[in-house]
Amino acid sequence: MTGEEKIEKKKYDLKERTTRFGEEILKFAKKIPKNVVTIPIIGQLVKAGMSIGANYREADCAESRADFVHKIGICTKEASETIHWLRMVIIAVPEMEEEVNKLLDEAQQLNKIFNSIRSSTKKNQN
């Protein structure tokens, strides 16, 4: 497998992708200036952003199709919540908007992926 093929494979490996996203959220959160407004945002952002990967791993080990659909639904919710908190960072710390937008793009992509997985799994269930 060439280096390019490995990169392409990692792009579609959701375990790896969601773990890396959680890592990027952690790194980013450490850079946010701490004050009375940002401290609660940082906590919520870290919880939601890291939860996506943890819940995907749980979904990957689901005990039934219904359990899988439920856990993928949680991934969708956490990705959506992450989008919310990232937008709040832009309001609280406008100078970080460019960096936030990169994370926002990935959170939106993950949200779409999990929505799609959930919809197609539910459709195939019936």
C-alpha positions as CSV (number, residue, x, y, z in Angstrom):
1,M,0.0,0.0,0.0
2,T,1.4,3.4,-1.0
3,G,1.5,6.4,1.3
4,E,-1.3,8.0,-0.8
5,E,-3.4,4.9,-0.4
6,K,-2.8,4.9,3.4
7,I,-3.9,8.6,3.6
8,E,-7.0,7.8,1.5
9,K,-7.9,4.8,3.8
10,K,-7.5,6.9,6.9
11,K,-9.8,9.6,5.4
12,Y,-12.6,7.0,5.4
13,D,-11.7,5.2,8.6
14,L,-14.3,6.7,10.9
15,K,-12.7,5.4,14.1
16,E,-9.4,7.1,13.1
17,R,-11.2,10.2,11.8
18,T,-13.3,10.8,14.8
19,T,-10.4,10.2,17.2
20,R,-8.3,12.7,15.3
21,F,-11.1,15.2,15.4
22,G,-11.3,14.8,19.2
23,E,-7.6,15.3,19.4
24,E,-7.9,18.5,17.3
25,I,-10.7,19.8,19.5
26,L,-8.5,19.2,22.6
27,K,-5.5,21.0,21.0
28,F,-7.8,23.9,19.9
29,A,-9.5,24.2,23.3
30,K,-6.1,24.7,25.0
31,K,-5.6,27.8,22.8
32,I,-8.8,29.5,23.6
33,P,-8.2,32.4,26.0
34,K,-9.9,31.7,29.3
35,N,-12.4,34.1,30.8
36,V,-15.8,34.1,32.4
37,V,-17.5,33.7,28.9
38,T,-15.2,31.1,27.3
39,I,-14.6,28.7,30.2
40,P,-18.1,27.2,30.0
41,I,-17.9,27.1,26.2
42,I,-14.5,25.3,26.3
43,G,-15.9,22.6,28.7
44,Q,-19.0,22.0,26.5
45,L,-16.9,22.0,23.3
46,V,-14.5,19.4,24.6
47,K,-17.2,17.1,25.9
48,A,-19.2,17.2,22.7
49,G,-16.2,17.1,20.3
50,M,-14.6,14.1,22.1
51,S,-17.8,12.3,22.5
52,I,-18.3,11.8,18.8
53,G,-15.5,9.3,18.5
54,A,-16.3,7.6,21.8
55,N,-19.9,7.0,20.7
56,Y,-18.9,5.9,17.2
57,R,-16.7,3.2,18.9
58,E,-19.7,2.1,20.9
59,A,-21.8,2.0,17.8
60,D,-19.2,-0.1,16.1
61,C,-19.5,-2.6,18.9
62,A,-23.3,-2.4,19.0
63,E,-25.2,-5.5,20.2
64,S,-28.0,-5.1,17.7
65,R,-29.1,-3.1,14.7
66,A,-31.4,-1.0,17.0
67,D,-28.5,-0.4,19.4
68,F,-26.3,0.7,16.4
69,V,-28.9,3.1,15.1
70,H,-29.3,4.6,18.6
71,K,-25.6,5.1,19.1
72,I,-25.1,6.5,15.6
73,G,-27.9,8.9,16.5
74,I,-25.9,10.0,19.5
75,C,-22.9,10.6,17.2
76,T,-25.1,12.8,15.1
77,K,-26.3,14.8,18.1
78,E,-22.8,15.2,19.5
79,A,-21.5,16.4,16.1
80,S,-24.4,18.9,15.9
81,E,-23.7,20.1,19.5
82,T,-20.0,20.5,18.5
83,I,-21.1,22.7,15.6
84,H,-23.1,24.9,18.1
85,W,-20.2,25.3,20.5
86,L,-17.7,26.1,17.7
87,R,-20.0,28.8,16.5
88,M,-20.1,30.2,20.1
89,V,-16.3,30.3,20.1
90,I,-16.5,32.5,17.0
91,I,-18.8,35.0,18.8
92,A,-16.7,34.9,22.0
93,V,-13.3,35.0,20.3
94,P,-13.7,36.4,16.8
95,E,-9.9,36.4,16.1
96,M,-10.1,32.6,16.2
97,E,-12.7,32.3,13.4
98,E,-10.3,31.0,10.7
99,E,-9.1,28.1,13.0
100,V,-12.7,27.4,14.1
101,N,-13.9,27.2,10.5
102,K,-11.6,24.2,9.8
103,L,-13.0,22.4,12.8
104,L,-16.5,23.5,11.9
105,D,-16.1,22.0,8.4
106,E,-15.1,18.6,9.8
107,A,-17.9,18.7,12.4
108,Q,-20.4,19.4,9.7
109,Q,-19.0,16.6,7.5
110,L,-19.2,14.1,10.4
111,N,-22.7,15.2,11.1
112,K,-23.7,14.5,7.5
113,I,-21.9,11.2,7.5
114,F,-23.6,10.0,10.7
115,N,-27.0,11.3,9.5
116,S,-26.6,9.3,6.3
117,I,-25.5,6.1,8.2
118,R,-28.4,6.4,10.5
119,S,-31.0,7.0,7.7
120,S,-29.7,4.2,5.5
121,T,-29.5,1.7,8.4
122,K,-33.0,2.6,9.5
123,K,-34.2,2.3,5.9
124,N,-32.6,-1.2,5.5
125,Q,-34.0,-2.2,8.9
126,N,-37.6,-2.0,7.5
